[in-house]
Protein backbone atom coordinates (compact mmCIF):
# COMPACT_ATOMS: atom_id res chain seq x y z
CA UNK A 1 0.00 0.00 0.00
CA UNK A 2 2.83 2.43 0.84
CA UNK A 3 4.55 1.60 -2.45
CA UNK A 4 1.31 2.33 -4.33
CA UNK A 5 0.96 5.75 -2.66
CA UNK A 6 4.56 6.63 -3.48
CA UNK A 7 4.06 5.62 -7.12
CA UNK A 8 0.83 7.66 -7.30
CA UNK A 9 2.54 10.78 -5.90
CA UNK A 10 5.43 10.33 -8.30
CA UNK A 11 3.01 10.07 -11.22
CA UNK A 12 1.19 13.23 -10.14
CA UNK A 13 4.45 15.14 -9.99
CA UNK A 14 5.40 13.95 -13.47
CA UNK A 15 2.02 14.95 -14.89
CA UNK A 16 1.92 18.25 -12.98
CA UNK A 17 -1.31 17.35 -11.20
CA UNK A 18 0.34 17.31 -7.78
CA UNK A 19 1.92 20.74 -8.12
CA UNK A 20 0.12 23.90 -7.01
CA UNK A 21 2.04 25.93 -9.60
CA UNK A 22 2.36 24.80 -13.27
CA UNK A 23 5.97 24.75 -14.52
CA UNK A 24 7.09 28.03 -16.06
CA UNK A 25 4.22 30.12 -14.66
CA UNK A 26 4.95 33.18 -12.46
CA UNK A 27 4.77 32.71 -8.69
CA UNK A 28 1.58 33.83 -6.91
CA UNK A 29 1.63 37.42 -5.63
CA UNK A 30 3.17 37.99 -2.22
CA UNK A 31 1.48 39.80 0.67
CA UNK A 32 3.55 42.89 -0.17
CA UNK A 33 2.40 42.78 -3.79
CA UNK A 34 -1.25 42.27 -2.82
CA UNK A 35 -1.08 45.19 -0.41
CA UNK A 36 0.54 47.36 -3.09
CA UNK A 37 -2.15 46.55 -5.67
CA UNK A 38 -4.96 47.46 -3.27
CA UNK A 39 -3.12 50.61 -2.18
CA UNK A 40 -2.79 51.70 -5.79
CA UNK A 41 -6.59 51.70 -5.98
CA UNK A 42 -7.03 53.41 -2.61
CA UNK A 43 -4.27 56.04 -2.97
CA UNK A 44 -6.70 58.91 -3.84
CA UNK A 45 -8.81 58.01 -0.80
CA UNK A 46 -5.81 58.08 1.54
CA UNK A 47 -4.88 61.49 0.11
CA UNK A 48 -8.42 62.73 0.72
CA UNK A 49 -8.21 61.62 4.36
CA UNK A 50 -4.93 63.52 4.80
CA UNK A 51 -6.27 66.78 3.38
CA UNK A 52 -9.93 66.72 4.48
CA UNK A 53 -11.47 68.95 7.10
CA UNK A 54 -14.83 68.68 8.80
CA UNK A 55 -16.69 70.24 5.87
CA UNK A 56 -14.82 68.64 2.96
CA UNK A 57 -17.39 67.22 0.51
CA UNK A 58 -17.44 63.50 -0.24
CA UNK A 59 -19.06 62.51 -3.55
CA UNK A 60 -21.75 59.82 -3.03
CA UNK A 61 -20.64 57.89 -6.13
CA UNK A 62 -17.17 57.20 -4.66
CA UNK A 63 -18.44 54.19 -2.73
CA UNK A 64 -19.58 52.42 -5.90
CA UNK A 65 -16.45 53.33 -7.86
CA UNK A 66 -14.09 52.05 -5.19
CA UNK A 67 -16.28 49.01 -4.62
CA UNK A 68 -16.09 47.96 -8.26
CA UNK A 69 -12.31 48.26 -8.46
CA UNK A 70 -11.76 46.52 -5.13
CA UNK A 71 -13.95 43.60 -6.20
CA UNK A 72 -11.97 43.25 -9.42
CA UNK A 73 -8.74 43.16 -7.42
CA UNK A 74 -10.19 40.67 -4.95
CA UNK A 75 -11.21 38.26 -7.73
CA UNK A 76 -7.76 38.48 -9.29
CA UNK A 77 -5.77 38.09 -6.08
CA UNK A 78 -7.86 36.01 -3.67
CA UNK A 79 -6.51 32.65 -4.90
CA UNK A 80 -3.02 33.54 -3.68
CA UNK A 81 -1.99 31.87 -0.39
CA UNK A 82 -0.72 35.31 0.72
CA UNK A 83 -4.09 37.01 0.14
CA UNK A 84 -5.30 36.92 3.80
CA UNK A 85 -2.11 38.55 5.07
CA UNK A 86 -2.03 41.15 2.30
CA UNK A 87 -5.67 42.18 2.63
CA UNK A 88 -5.41 42.33 6.44
CA UNK A 89 -2.64 44.88 6.06
CA UNK A 90 -4.92 46.95 3.84
CA UNK A 91 -7.76 46.70 6.37
CA UNK A 92 -5.41 47.92 9.12
CA UNK A 93 -4.47 50.92 6.97
CA UNK A 94 -8.13 51.69 6.32
CA UNK A 95 -8.91 51.48 10.04
CA UNK A 96 -6.13 54.02 10.69
CA UNK A 97 -7.75 56.26 8.08
CA UNK A 98 -11.11 55.79 9.79
CA UNK A 99 -9.70 57.06 13.06
CA UNK A 100 -8.10 60.02 11.26
CA UNK A 101 -11.40 60.91 9.54
CA UNK A 102 -13.15 60.63 12.91
CA UNK A 103 -10.63 63.05 14.43
CA UNK A 104 -11.23 65.41 11.49
CA UNK A 105 -14.97 65.30 12.30
CA UNK A 106 -16.02 64.43 8.74
CA UNK A 107 -19.03 62.14 9.02
CA UNK A 108 -19.46 61.51 5.27
CA UNK A 109 -15.82 60.44 4.93
CA UNK A 110 -16.14 58.09 7.90
CA UNK A 111 -19.18 56.44 6.30
CA UNK A 112 -17.33 56.02 2.99
CA UNK A 113 -14.40 54.36 4.74
CA UNK A 114 -16.77 52.10 6.69
CA UNK A 115 -18.35 50.95 3.43
CA UNK A 116 -14.95 50.16 1.91
CA UNK A 117 -13.74 48.26 4.99
CA UNK A 118 -16.98 46.27 5.02
CA UNK A 119 -16.39 45.17 1.41
CA UNK A 120 -13.05 43.67 2.42
CA UNK A 121 -14.04 42.52 5.92
CA UNK A 122 -17.85 42.10 6.18
CA UNK A 123 -17.75 40.99 9.83
CA UNK A 124 -15.48 43.77 11.11
CA UNK A 125 -16.62 44.38 14.70
CA UNK A 126 -15.27 47.95 14.85
CA UNK A 127 -17.51 49.34 12.10
CA UNK A 128 -20.90 49.72 13.86
CA UNK A 129 -19.69 52.39 16.30
CA UNK A 130 -18.00 54.34 13.49
CA UNK A 131 -21.13 54.08 11.33
CA UNK A 132 -23.36 55.28 14.16
CA UNK A 133 -21.08 58.26 14.78
CA UNK A 134 -20.85 59.03 11.05
CA UNK A 135 -24.62 59.10 10.62
CA UNK A 136 -25.01 61.56 13.49
CA UNK A 137 -22.20 63.85 12.35
CA UNK A 138 -23.34 63.80 8.71
CA UNK A 139 -26.32 65.88 9.84
CA UNK A 140 -24.26 68.27 11.95
CA UNK A 141 -24.94 71.96 11.17
CA UNK A 142 -22.38 73.82 9.06
CA UNK A 143 -21.44 77.18 10.63
CA UNK A 144 -19.96 80.33 9.10
CA UNK A 145 -19.09 83.42 11.17
CA UNK A 146 -20.56 86.53 9.57
CA UNK A 147 -19.68 89.15 12.20
CA UNK A 148 -19.37 90.18 15.84
CA UNK A 149 -21.14 92.53 18.23
CA UNK A 150 -19.77 93.68 21.59
CA UNK A 151 -22.10 95.97 23.63
CA UNK A 152 -20.26 98.76 25.43
CA UNK A 153 -22.83 99.38 28.17
CA UNK A 154 -22.50 96.01 29.98
CA UNK A 155 -20.81 95.44 33.33
CA UNK A 156 -19.04 92.31 32.09
CA UNK A 157 -17.61 91.90 28.64
CA UNK A 158 -20.11 90.16 26.37
CA UNK A 159 -19.38 89.16 22.78
CA UNK A 160 -22.08 88.09 20.37
CA UNK A 161 -21.30 86.17 17.19
CA UNK A 162 -23.46 86.56 14.10
CA UNK A 163 -23.62 83.13 12.49
CA UNK A 164 -24.96 81.63 9.30
CA UNK A 165 -25.93 78.03 9.97
CA UNK A 166 -26.88 75.40 7.39
CA UNK A 167 -28.79 72.38 8.74
CA UNK A 168 -28.37 69.37 6.37
CA UNK A 169 -31.41 67.52 7.72
CA UNK A 170 -33.87 70.07 6.31
CA UNK A 171 -31.62 71.97 3.89
CA UNK A 172 -32.34 75.33 5.56
CA UNK A 173 -30.05 78.28 6.27
CA UNK A 174 -30.48 80.07 9.61
CA UNK A 175 -29.08 83.42 10.78
CA UNK A 176 -28.54 83.58 14.53
CA UNK A 177 -26.92 85.87 17.11
CA UNK A 178 -25.46 83.98 20.08
CA UNK A 179 -23.08 84.48 22.99
CA UNK A 180 -20.99 82.13 25.12
CA UNK A 181 -23.02 79.47 26.91
CA UNK A 182 -26.05 79.62 24.60
CA UNK A 183 -27.38 76.61 22.72
CA UNK A 184 -28.86 76.73 19.22
CA UNK A 185 -29.65 74.16 16.51
CA UNK A 186 -28.00 71.29 18.45
CA UNK A 187 -24.86 73.39 19.06
CA UNK A 188 -23.52 75.14 22.16
CA UNK A 189 -21.32 78.24 21.96
CA UNK A 190 -18.54 77.17 24.33
CA UNK A 191 -16.13 80.10 24.10
CA UNK A 192 -14.63 82.83 21.91
CA UNK A 193 -11.19 82.01 20.50
CA UNK A 194 -8.60 84.77 20.76
CA UNK A 195 -9.60 88.34 19.99
CA UNK A 196 -12.67 87.37 17.95
CA UNK A 197 -10.64 85.02 15.79
CA UNK A 198 -13.24 82.29 16.04
CA UNK A 199 -15.53 80.30 18.28
CA UNK A 200 -15.47 76.89 19.92
CA UNK A 201 -18.71 74.93 19.62
CA UNK A 202 -19.95 71.68 21.09
CA UNK A 203 -22.19 69.49 18.92
CA UNK A 204 -24.53 68.37 21.68
CA UNK A 205 -25.72 65.26 19.79
CA UNK A 206 -22.27 63.63 20.01
CA UNK A 207 -20.36 65.87 22.43
CA UNK A 208 -17.75 66.63 19.74
CA UNK A 209 -15.84 69.89 19.89
CA UNK A 210 -15.66 72.11 16.78
CA UNK A 211 -13.60 75.23 16.17
CA UNK A 212 -14.83 77.76 13.59
CA UNK A 213 -12.71 80.72 12.51
CA UNK A 214 -13.92 83.96 10.95
CA UNK A 215 -13.12 84.64 7.26
CA UNK A 216 -11.27 87.86 8.19
CA UNK A 217 -8.97 85.93 10.55
CA UNK A 218 -8.27 83.29 7.89
CA UNK A 219 -7.29 85.95 5.36
CA UNK A 220 -4.63 87.24 7.74
CA UNK A 221 -2.99 83.83 8.16
Buried (B, 14 or more C-beta within 10 A) or exposed (E): EEEEEEEEEEEEEEEEEEEEEEEEEEEBBBBEBBBBBBBEBBEEBBEBBEEBEBBBEBEEEBBEEBBEBBEEBBEEBEEBEBBEBBBBBBBEBBBEBBBBBBEBBBBBBBBBBBBBBBBBBEEBEBBEEBBEBBEBBBBBBEBBBBEBEEEEEEEEEEBBBBBBBBBEEEEEEBEBBBBBEEEBBBBBBBEBBEEBBBBBBBBEEBEBEBBBBBEEBEEEE
